[in-house]
Amino acid sequence: MEKNENKIIVAITRPFNRIDEAVSIVESHGATPFIAPTLELKLSNTESLKALVELVNDLDWLVFTSPTSIESIFNFYPDFREKVNENCQIATIGHKTEEVAAQYGLTTDLIPEDYTAEGLLKAFKNINIKNSLIGIPRTLAARDTLPEGLEKMGADVILAESYESIIPLDTVRIEVLIGKILSSEIDAITFTSPLTAENLFKIATEEQIPELVNKLSKNVLTVSIGPITYKTLKNLGVESIYPKKYTVKDMMELMFENL
């Protein structure tokens, strides 16, 4: 890979409210972050979320798949902690989500070794959840792997839309990023979810896509946070790498090891 003559430039596609850790790591390595979020997280107090909150006292499990799912609930229902019954157990996908849960007074009972829906389902196989009522606040853009897997284990699942995952209304930064990739001004790029990758290609024009795929595969070090995002990029024609542990920190460390 040809590096720029000056500082290494790393593109970060995470939402604006999730970039601090990645930016800090990039700068600590003496590189320059180019911030171009391809995803925006919009908190939503939907009817399904209201229904989940009303039923929270009856839940056996609450499953949080991201920090945003927790932040949304407490944004609209500050007294949510008091509503959760003492027998309701909490599962989080990843320690970052666990940390946010703890900030709001929620104690996590289950974290999978593998920070994916598949990993959580594997962890639940050791627990009898037959006839359990499980609430999952999340974005409806998420895969159905988790709720379907829990239902196959005999649980009753309540899905609640707590936030929307949308393309930013202002796409100028994304358009500039595409231009920089095509003109070989980006050394590495990180993707932390399937949508961060998919949205980049939705903004690119049909004429740009073939060369974008080529550049991301051959000229840019493309790094995914985990296997699900890796698979999405693969389906788009882009080769990438991902760490053994699916965290931002491990993703960034792997990236700098390979630059």
C-alpha positions in Angstrom: 0.0 0.0 0.0 1.3 3.4 -0.9 1.2 5.8 2.0 0.8 9.6 1.8 4.1 11.5 2.0 2.9 13.3 5.1 0.8 11.9 8.0 -1.2 8.7 7.7 -4.8 9.7 7.1 -7.5 7.4 8.6 -11.2 7.8 7.7 -13.7 7.3 10.5 -17.3 6.5 9.4 -18.8 6.1 12.9 -21.7 8.4 13.9 -20.6 11.8 15.4 -21.5 10.9 18.9 -19.4 7.7 18.8 -16.1 9.0 17.3 -14.2 10.1 20.4 -12.4 6.8 21.1 -11.4 6.2 17.5 -10.2 9.8 17.0 -8.1 9.6 20.2 -6.4 6.4 19.1 -5.7 7.7 15.7 -4.1 10.9 17.1 -2.2 8.9 19.7 -0.4 7.1 16.8 0.5 10.4 15.2 -2.0 9.9 12.3 -4.7 12.3 11.1 -8.4 11.3 11.4 -10.7 12.2 8.6 -14.2 12.3 10.1 -17.0 11.4 7.7 -19.9 9.7 9.5 -21.9 7.6 7.1 -24.5 6.8 9.8 -26.6 8.9 12.1 -28.4 7.6 15.1 -31.7 9.3 15.8 -33.4 8.6 19.2 -37.0 7.7 18.8 -39.9 7.4 21.4 -41.9 5.0 19.2 -45.2 3.2 20.1 -43.2 0.0 20.4 -40.8 1.6 22.9 -43.8 2.9 24.9 -45.2 -0.6 25.0 -42.0 -2.1 26.1 -41.7 0.4 29.0 -45.2 -0.4 30.1 -44.4 -4.1 30.2 -40.9 -3.7 31.8 -42.1 -5.0 35.2 -43.1 -8.3 33.5 -39.8 -8.9 31.7 -37.4 -11.7 32.6 -34.6 -10.3 30.5 -33.6 -7.0 28.9 -31.2 -7.3 26.0 -29.2 -4.2 25.0 -27.3 -4.5 21.7 -25.7 -1.1 21.7 -25.2 1.9 24.0 -27.7 3.9 22.0 -30.5 1.6 22.9 -29.9 2.4 26.5 -29.4 6.1 26.0 -32.7 6.3 24.1 -34.8 4.7 26.8 -33.4 6.9 29.6 -33.7 10.0 27.4 -37.4 9.5 27.2 -38.0 7.7 30.5 -35.5 9.0 33.1 -37.2 6.8 35.8 -36.8 3.6 33.8 -34.4 2.1 36.3 -37.1 2.2 39.0 -39.5 0.5 36.6 -37.3 -2.6 36.1 -38.3 -5.4 38.4 -35.5 -6.9 40.6 -35.8 -10.3 39.0 -35.2 -9.0 35.4 -31.8 -9.9 34.2 -29.7 -7.8 31.8 -27.7 -8.9 28.8 -25.4 -6.6 26.8 -23.4 -7.3 23.7 -20.0 -5.9 24.6 -18.4 -4.2 27.5 -19.0 -0.7 26.1 -22.7 -1.3 26.3 -22.2 -2.8 29.8 -20.4 0.5 30.9 -23.3 2.6 29.6 -25.8 0.4 31.4 -23.9 0.8 34.6 -23.9 4.6 34.3 -27.7 4.3 34.4 -27.7 2.0 37.4 -28.3 -1.3 35.5 -26.2 -4.3 36.4 -25.3 -6.6 33.5 -25.8 -10.3 34.1 -24.6 -11.7 30.8 -22.0 -10.7 28.2 -21.1 -13.0 25.4 -17.4 -13.7 24.6 -18.2 -13.0 21.0 -19.7 -9.5 20.6 -22.3 -10.4 18.1 -26.0 -11.6 18.0 -24.6 -15.1 17.3 -22.3 -14.9 20.3 -25.2 -13.9 22.6 -27.3 -16.7 21.4 -24.5 -19.1 22.1 -24.3 -17.7 25.7 -28.1 -18.1 26.1 -27.8 -21.8 25.2 -26.6 -22.5 28.7 -29.6 -20.8 30.2 -33.2 -22.0 30.3 -35.2 -19.2 28.7 -38.2 -21.2 27.7 -41.4 -19.1 28.3 -39.2 -16.2 29.3 -40.3 -12.7 28.3 -37.4 -10.8 26.7 -37.4 -7.2 25.7 -35.0 -5.9 23.1 -34.9 -2.1 22.4 -32.9 -1.5 19.2 -33.0 -0.1 15.7 -35.3 -1.9 13.4 -32.4 -1.9 10.8 -30.7 -4.6 12.9 -30.7 -8.2 11.8 -33.4 -10.6 12.9 -30.8 -13.2 14.0 -31.1 -12.4 17.7 -34.9 -12.3 18.2 -35.5 -15.3 15.9 -32.8 -17.3 17.7 -34.3 -16.5 21.1 -37.8 -17.5 19.9 -36.4 -20.8 18.7 -35.2 -21.4 22.3 -38.8 -20.9 23.5 -38.7 -17.3 24.6 -41.2 -14.6 23.9 -39.5 -11.6 22.4 -40.7 -8.0 22.5 -38.9 -5.8 19.9 -39.0 -2.1 20.5 -37.6 0.6 18.1 -35.6 2.9 20.3 -33.6 4.7 17.6 -33.3 5.0 13.9 -30.1 4.3 11.9 -30.2 6.7 9.0 -28.0 8.3 6.4 -26.9 11.8 7.6 -29.1 14.5 6.0 -25.9 16.4 5.1 -23.9 14.1 2.9 -21.1 16.5 2.0 -18.5 14.9 4.2 -19.3 11.5 2.7 -19.0 12.8 -0.8 -15.6 14.4 0.1 -14.5 11.1 1.6 -15.4 9.2 -1.6 -13.4 11.8 -3.6 -10.4 11.4 -1.3 -10.5 7.6 -1.6 -10.7 7.8 -5.3 -7.7 10.2 -5.4 -5.7 8.0 -3.1 -5.7 10.5 -0.2 -6.9 8.0 2.4 -4.5 5.4 3.9 -7.0 3.5 6.0 -10.7 3.4 6.7 -12.8 1.8 9.5 -16.3 0.5 9.4 -18.1 -0.4 12.7 -21.4 -1.7 11.4 -22.9 -3.0 8.1 -24.8 0.2 7.6 -21.6 2.4 7.8 -20.4 0.5 4.8 -23.7 0.2 2.9 -24.4 3.9 3.3 -21.0 4.9 1.8 -22.0 3.0 -1.4 -25.5 4.5 -1.4 -24.0 8.0 -1.6 -21.5 7.0 -4.3 -22.6 7.4 -7.8 -22.9 4.3 -10.1 -19.9 5.6 -12.0 -17.8 5.8 -8.8 -18.6 2.4 -7.4 -16.3 0.1 -9.4 -13.3 2.3 -8.7 -14.4 2.7 -5.1 -14.4 -1.0 -4.7 -11.0 -1.3 -6.3 -9.4 1.4 -4.2 -10.8 0.1 -0.9 -9.6 -3.4 -1.7 -6.1 -2.6 -3.0 -5.0 1.0 -2.1 -6.7 1.6 1.3 -6.4 -0.6 4.4 -10.1 -1.3 5.0 -10.8 -2.5 8.5 -14.1 -4.0 9.8 -15.0 -4.2 13.5 -16.1 -7.8 13.2 -17.3 -10.6 10.9 -20.8 -9.3 10.2 -19.4 -6.0 8.8 -16.6 -7.9 7.0 -19.3 -10.0 5.3 -21.2 -6.9 4.2 -18.1 -5.4 2.7 -17.3 -8.7 1.0 -20.8 -8.7 -0.5 -20.0 -5.2 -1.8 -16.8 -6.5 -3.4 -14.5 -5.0 -0.8 -11.7 -6.9 0.9 -11.1 -6.0 4.6 -9.6 -7.3 7.8 -11.1 -7.6 11.3 -9.8 -8.2 14.8 -10.2 -11.3 17.0 -12.1 -9.2 19.5 -14.8 -7.0 18.1 -14.2 -3.7 19.8 -13.2 -0.3 18.5 -9.9 -0.5 20.4 -9.0 -3.9 18.9 -10.0 -2.8 15.5 -7.8 0.3 15.6 -4.8 -1.6 17.0 -5.1 -4.1 14.2 -5.3 -1.3 11.7 -2.0 0.3 12.9 -0.3 -3.1 13.0 -1.0 -3.4 9.3 -0.3 0.1 8.2 
